[in-house]
Amino acid sequence: MPNIYAIRNDRNGIPFVNFFLVRAGEHYIAFDAGYDPVQTENQLQRLGISADAILAVFITHDDFDHIGALDLFHNATIYTGPIDLPQFPHEILSDGQIIMIEGLSIQIIYTPGHTSGCVVYLVNGRYLFAGDLFVNPHHARYHTSLQIQHQERVLELDGVEYIFNGHFGLFRNIRFIRLWFG
C-alpha cells in the first residue's frame, strides 16, 4: 500500500513489534514508536526518512514496546488516549475525537482491555491502527472480556479495509480476524 510503512523492531533476532508511518505530504505520522531507538533509527535511515520528518506520534498504549523509542521524535506532537506519560508532553484525545493533519483524518477510539488506556486510530475511515487490540486470543492475560467487547465493536466499523497490528503486521482480511479472534 502506498505511503504506509511498517517499522519493525526485533528482540533477540525475532520479529517482535511493529509501528507504522503514514506519509502526509512531505512529512509522516507515526502510530506508536517502537521499543528500540537504535533499531528504529536504523529502519528509518534505510527508508530515507528522518525522525525530524515525523509531525505526530499517536500512541495506542503505554507498554514499553510501543513507546521505548519515543525520544527519537522530539519534533513531533504526541497524542494519546487516557494514559499518563509524565516524561513526554502529550495531548490526551477524547473518545471519538477527530484530528486533521496534512489532509489525514485521524479518529481515536477508546478500546481498554489490554491496558486501561488502550486506543485505536482510524485514518481516513479505511485504515485502522490497532496497537495490541488484536493479540494472541489464546493467552488469557491479553484477551480479557473487555478487550473482546472492543474487538467486536471495532470489527463492526464500516469502511475499514486494513488493520495494522502492533505485533502481527497487516490484516487485510477482516473475516479472518473474526474467525481467529471470534
C-alpha positions as CSV (number, residue, x, y, z in Angstrom):
1,M,0.0,0.0,0.0
2,P,1.4,3.3,-1.0
3,N,2.5,5.8,1.7
4,I,2.2,3.4,4.7
5,Y,5.4,1.9,6.1
6,A,5.9,-0.7,8.8
7,I,8.9,-0.2,11.0
8,R,9.9,-3.5,12.8
9,N,11.8,-3.9,16.0
10,D,13.2,-7.4,16.7
11,R,14.0,-8.9,20.1
12,N,16.8,-11.4,20.1
13,G,16.6,-11.7,16.3
14,I,12.8,-12.5,16.3
15,P,10.3,-10.0,14.9
16,F,8.7,-8.5,18.0
17,V,6.8,-5.2,17.5
18,N,5.8,-3.0,14.6
19,F,4.9,0.6,14.4
20,F,3.6,2.3,11.3
21,L,4.3,5.5,9.4
22,V,1.8,7.2,7.1
23,R,3.1,9.7,4.6
24,A,1.4,13.1,5.0
25,G,2.6,15.5,2.3
26,E,6.3,15.8,2.9
27,H,6.1,14.6,6.4
28,Y,5.0,11.4,8.3
29,I,2.6,10.5,11.0
30,A,3.6,7.6,13.3
31,F,1.3,5.1,15.1
32,D,3.3,4.0,18.1
33,A,7.1,4.4,18.3
34,G,8.7,1.0,18.6
35,Y,10.8,0.0,21.6
36,D,14.4,0.1,20.5
37,P,15.7,3.5,19.5
38,V,18.7,2.1,17.6
39,Q,16.7,-0.3,15.5
40,T,14.1,2.3,14.9
41,E,16.6,4.9,13.7
42,N,18.3,2.3,11.5
43,Q,15.0,1.3,10.0
44,L,14.1,4.9,9.3
45,Q,17.5,5.6,7.7
46,R,17.0,2.5,5.5
47,L,13.8,4.1,4.2
48,G,15.5,7.5,3.8
49,I,13.2,9.0,6.5
50,S,14.5,11.4,9.1
51,A,13.0,11.2,12.6
52,D,12.6,15.0,12.3
53,A,10.1,14.4,9.4
54,I,7.6,12.9,11.9
55,L,5.0,15.5,12.6
56,A,2.9,13.5,15.1
57,V,3.0,10.2,17.0
58,F,-0.2,8.6,18.0
59,I,0.3,6.2,20.9
60,T,-2.0,3.2,21.2
61,H,-1.0,2.4,24.8
62,D,1.9,2.9,27.1
63,D,3.6,-0.6,27.2
64,F,7.3,-0.1,26.7
65,D,7.4,-2.0,23.4
66,H,5.2,0.7,21.9
67,I,6.9,3.8,23.4
68,G,10.5,2.9,24.0
69,A,11.8,4.8,21.0
70,L,9.6,7.9,21.5
71,D,12.6,10.0,22.4
72,L,13.6,9.9,18.7
73,F,10.7,12.0,17.7
74,H,11.5,15.2,19.6
75,N,9.8,17.4,16.9
76,A,6.6,15.5,16.9
77,T,3.4,16.3,18.8
78,I,2.4,13.2,20.8
79,Y,-1.2,12.2,21.0
80,T,-2.6,9.5,23.4
81,G,-5.8,8.2,24.9
82,P,-6.3,8.3,28.7
83,I,-2.7,7.4,29.7
84,D,-0.1,9.2,31.7
85,L,3.3,9.8,30.1
86,P,5.0,12.1,32.6
87,Q,8.3,12.0,30.7
88,F,6.7,13.3,27.5
89,P,4.5,16.3,26.9
90,H,1.4,14.9,25.1
91,E,-2.2,15.7,24.2
92,I,-4.9,13.4,25.5
93,L,-7.6,12.9,23.0
94,S,-11.3,12.2,23.8
95,D,-13.0,9.0,22.6
96,G,-14.3,9.7,19.0
97,Q,-12.3,12.9,18.6
98,I,-11.0,13.5,15.1
99,I,-7.8,15.3,14.4
100,M,-6.9,16.6,10.9
101,I,-3.2,16.6,10.0
102,E,-1.9,17.3,6.5
103,G,-5.1,16.1,4.9
104,L,-5.4,13.0,7.0
105,S,-8.5,12.4,9.2
106,I,-7.5,10.5,12.4
107,Q,-10.2,9.4,14.7
108,I,-9.4,8.0,18.2
109,I,-11.5,5.1,19.5
110,Y,-11.1,4.0,23.1
111,T,-10.6,0.3,23.5
112,P,-9.5,-0.5,27.0
113,G,-8.8,-4.2,27.9
114,H,-5.1,-5.0,27.0
115,T,-4.3,-2.0,29.2
116,S,-6.7,0.5,30.7
117,G,-5.6,3.2,28.3
118,C,-5.7,1.3,25.0
119,V,-6.9,3.1,21.9
120,V,-7.0,2.5,18.2
121,Y,-6.8,5.1,15.4
122,L,-9.0,5.1,12.3
123,V,-7.3,7.0,9.4
124,N,-9.5,8.3,6.6
125,G,-12.2,5.8,7.6
126,R,-10.2,3.0,5.9
127,Y,-7.0,2.2,7.9
128,L,-7.2,1.0,11.5
129,F,-4.0,1.2,13.6
130,A,-4.9,-1.2,16.3
131,G,-1.8,-1.5,18.5
132,D,-2.4,-4.5,20.7
133,L,-6.2,-4.7,20.4
134,F,-5.8,-7.9,18.5
135,V,-3.2,-10.1,20.3
136,N,-3.0,-13.8,20.9
137,P,-6.6,-14.9,21.5
138,H,-5.3,-18.0,23.4
139,H,-3.5,-16.1,26.1
140,A,-5.9,-15.0,28.9
141,R,-3.7,-12.2,30.1
142,Y,-4.0,-10.4,26.8
143,H,-7.5,-11.4,25.9
144,T,-9.8,-10.0,28.5
145,S,-13.6,-9.9,28.2
146,L,-13.4,-6.1,28.0
147,Q,-10.9,-6.4,25.2
148,I,-13.1,-8.9,23.4
149,Q,-16.0,-6.4,23.6
150,H,-13.9,-3.8,21.9
151,Q,-12.6,-6.1,19.3
152,E,-16.2,-6.9,18.3
153,R,-17.1,-3.2,18.3
154,V,-14.2,-2.3,16.1
155,L,-14.8,-5.1,13.7
156,E,-18.3,-3.7,13.1
157,L,-16.9,-0.3,11.9
158,D,-18.0,0.5,8.3
159,G,-15.3,1.1,5.7
160,V,-12.3,-0.5,7.4
161,E,-10.2,-2.1,4.7
162,Y,-6.9,-2.8,6.6
163,I,-6.0,-3.3,10.2
164,F,-2.4,-2.6,11.2
165,N,-1.4,-4.6,14.3
166,G,1.4,-3.9,16.7
167,H,2.8,-7.5,16.7
168,F,1.3,-9.2,13.7
169,G,1.6,-6.6,11.0
170,L,-1.2,-6.1,8.4
171,F,-4.5,-7.8,8.3
172,R,-6.3,-7.4,5.0
173,N,-9.0,-10.0,5.6
174,I,-11.4,-8.8,8.3
175,R,-13.2,-12.2,8.0
176,F,-10.0,-14.0,9.1
177,I,-9.8,-11.7,12.1
178,R,-13.4,-12.6,13.1
179,L,-12.6,-16.3,12.8
180,W,-9.3,-16.1,14.6
181,F,-10.5,-13.9,17.4
182,G,-14.2,-14.8,17.4
